[in-house]
Amino acid sequence: KVNGVPVKTIEIGSTGTEIYHGYLNEEYLSELRGKRWAKTIDQIRRSDPIARMVLLALKLPLRSSHWFISETKQSQKNGTSADAEIQKRLLEQALFRDIEKPFKKLLGEILTMLDFGYSLFEITYQLKQNDSELGTYNTLKSIGFRYQRTIERWNVDTNGNLMSVYQIAFGDI
């Protein structure tokens, strides 16, 4: 209660997305149901020139932009400007230098969310020791892309929170 008035603290409804045993089940077109949806979307985005042009129009400005981290006035308010500068350098180091792949490639993988409706990653960490500028710190090792065509099933709890995904990947690795 706030000032004697009851306040709702628990969500009762849901998004309405139909998920049965981890499979989305609300697509009207049969080609976009079940395991076939990602393959169909991949085929459309690669072979349809209009779909490809629309996706490129959305992605190219983002891919060609200069990406950087800047301090905000809020970050300077919450601590000293020296603290904000260290946080900025740590974020730059983690995103642009510590991960195993170039940021432009990571950005391309992130932007596949425009093609498929989501992009999924597995994050791993590493300890960096004795860095000349930052000392010893925990950082990102990899932001591993999980291709949408390999995601078989979504495992959600009773509240609709994603717990895990089931992935089927083919190949030599």
C-alpha positions as CSV (number, residue, x, y, z in Angstrom):
1,K,0.0,0.0,0.0
2,V,1.1,3.5,-0.8
3,N,-0.6,6.2,1.4
4,G,-3.2,3.6,2.3
5,V,-4.0,2.7,-1.4
6,P,-3.3,-0.8,-2.6
7,V,-0.7,-1.0,-5.3
8,K,-0.5,-3.8,-7.9
9,T,2.9,-5.5,-7.5
10,I,2.5,-8.7,-9.5
11,E,1.9,-9.0,-13.3
12,I,-1.1,-11.2,-14.1
13,G,-1.2,-11.1,-17.9
14,S,1.4,-12.1,-20.4
15,T,2.6,-11.0,-23.8
16,G,0.2,-13.4,-25.5
17,T,2.9,-15.1,-27.5
18,E,1.8,-18.7,-27.9
19,I,4.7,-21.0,-26.9
20,Y,4.0,-24.7,-26.5
21,H,6.9,-26.9,-25.2
22,G,9.4,-24.2,-26.2
23,Y,8.1,-23.8,-29.8
24,L,6.5,-20.5,-31.0
25,N,3.0,-21.4,-32.4
26,E,1.3,-18.3,-33.7
27,E,2.4,-17.9,-37.3
28,Y,-0.3,-17.8,-39.9
29,L,2.0,-18.9,-42.8
30,S,2.9,-22.6,-42.6
31,E,6.4,-21.8,-44.2
32,L,7.2,-19.7,-41.1
33,R,6.2,-22.3,-38.5
34,G,8.3,-24.6,-36.5
35,K,11.8,-25.4,-37.7
36,R,11.3,-24.0,-41.2
37,W,10.9,-20.3,-40.2
38,A,14.6,-19.4,-39.9
39,K,15.5,-21.2,-43.1
40,T,12.6,-19.5,-45.0
41,I,13.6,-16.0,-43.6
42,D,17.2,-16.7,-44.5
43,Q,16.2,-17.7,-48.1
44,I,14.1,-14.5,-48.4
45,R,16.8,-12.1,-47.1
46,R,19.4,-13.6,-49.4
47,S,17.4,-14.0,-52.6
48,D,14.8,-11.3,-52.7
49,P,16.3,-8.0,-53.9
50,I,13.7,-5.8,-52.3
51,A,14.1,-7.5,-48.9
52,R,17.9,-7.3,-49.2
53,M,17.7,-3.6,-50.2
54,V,15.5,-2.7,-47.2
55,L,17.7,-4.6,-44.8
56,L,20.8,-2.9,-46.2
57,A,19.1,0.5,-45.9
58,L,18.6,-0.1,-42.2
59,K,22.0,-1.7,-41.5
60,L,24.6,0.3,-43.6
61,P,24.3,3.6,-41.7
62,L,24.8,1.7,-38.4
63,R,27.7,-0.3,-39.8
64,S,29.5,2.7,-41.3
65,S,29.2,4.9,-38.2
66,H,32.1,5.6,-35.9
67,W,31.4,3.8,-32.7
68,F,32.8,5.1,-29.4
69,I,32.0,5.4,-25.7
70,S,31.5,8.9,-24.1
71,E,31.0,10.1,-20.6
72,T,27.6,11.5,-19.7
73,K,26.9,14.3,-17.2
74,Q,25.1,11.6,-15.2
75,S,28.2,9.5,-14.9
76,Q,30.2,12.5,-13.8
77,K,27.6,13.4,-11.2
78,N,27.6,9.9,-9.6
79,G,31.4,9.9,-9.0
80,T,34.5,11.9,-9.8
81,S,35.4,12.6,-13.4
82,A,38.4,10.3,-12.9
83,D,36.1,7.4,-12.1
84,A,34.0,8.2,-15.1
85,E,37.1,8.2,-17.3
86,I,38.3,4.8,-16.0
87,Q,34.8,3.3,-16.6
88,K,34.9,4.7,-20.1
89,R,38.3,3.2,-20.8
90,L,37.3,-0.1,-19.3
91,L,34.2,-0.3,-21.6
92,E,36.2,0.7,-24.6
93,Q,38.8,-1.9,-23.8
94,A,36.2,-4.6,-23.3
95,L,34.1,-3.9,-26.4
96,F,36.8,-2.8,-28.9
97,R,40.0,-4.6,-28.0
98,D,39.5,-7.5,-25.5
99,I,36.9,-9.5,-27.4
100,E,38.1,-12.1,-29.9
101,K,36.4,-10.6,-32.9
102,P,36.5,-7.1,-34.4
103,F,33.6,-4.8,-33.3
104,K,32.4,-4.4,-36.9
105,K,31.9,-8.1,-37.2
106,L,30.1,-8.2,-33.8
107,L,27.9,-5.3,-35.0
108,G,27.0,-7.3,-38.1
109,E,25.9,-10.2,-36.0
110,I,23.9,-8.0,-33.7
111,L,22.1,-6.4,-36.7
112,T,20.8,-9.9,-37.8
113,M,18.1,-9.1,-35.4
114,L,16.6,-7.0,-38.1
115,D,16.4,-10.0,-40.4
116,F,15.2,-12.6,-37.9
117,G,13.5,-10.6,-35.1
118,Y,16.2,-11.4,-32.5
119,S,19.9,-12.0,-32.2
120,L,21.3,-14.4,-29.6
121,F,24.8,-14.4,-28.0
122,E,26.7,-16.4,-25.4
123,I,29.0,-14.2,-23.3
124,T,32.2,-15.5,-21.8
125,Y,34.7,-13.6,-19.6
126,Q,38.4,-13.5,-18.9
127,L,40.8,-12.0,-16.4
128,K,43.3,-9.5,-17.8
129,Q,46.3,-9.1,-15.6
130,N,48.9,-6.4,-15.4
131,D,47.6,-4.1,-18.1
132,S,49.9,-1.1,-18.2
133,E,47.0,1.4,-18.0
134,L,44.2,-0.4,-16.2
135,G,45.9,-3.0,-14.0
136,T,44.1,-6.3,-13.4
137,Y,40.4,-6.4,-14.3
138,N,37.7,-8.8,-15.5
139,T,36.6,-8.3,-19.1
140,L,34.8,-9.9,-22.0
141,K,36.5,-12.7,-23.7
142,S,33.9,-13.5,-26.3
143,I,30.4,-12.5,-27.4
144,G,29.6,-15.6,-29.3
145,F,27.0,-15.3,-31.9
146,R,24.4,-18.1,-32.1
147,Y,23.0,-18.3,-35.6
148,Q,19.2,-18.1,-35.7
149,R,18.9,-21.2,-38.0
150,T,20.5,-23.3,-35.3
151,I,18.1,-22.4,-32.5
152,E,15.7,-25.3,-32.1
153,R,13.7,-24.5,-29.0
154,W,13.2,-21.8,-26.4
155,N,13.0,-22.9,-22.7
156,V,10.9,-20.5,-20.7
157,D,9.8,-20.7,-17.1
158,T,6.2,-20.4,-15.9
159,N,6.6,-16.6,-15.7
160,G,7.7,-16.4,-19.4
161,N,11.4,-15.7,-18.6
162,L,13.9,-17.2,-20.9
163,M,15.9,-19.9,-19.1
164,S,17.9,-21.4,-22.0
165,V,17.7,-22.3,-25.6
166,Y,18.3,-25.7,-27.3
167,Q,20.7,-25.3,-30.2
168,I,21.4,-27.8,-33.0
169,A,24.6,-26.9,-34.9
170,F,26.1,-28.9,-37.7
171,G,29.6,-28.8,-39.0
172,D,33.2,-29.9,-38.1
173,I,33.4,-28.1,-34.8
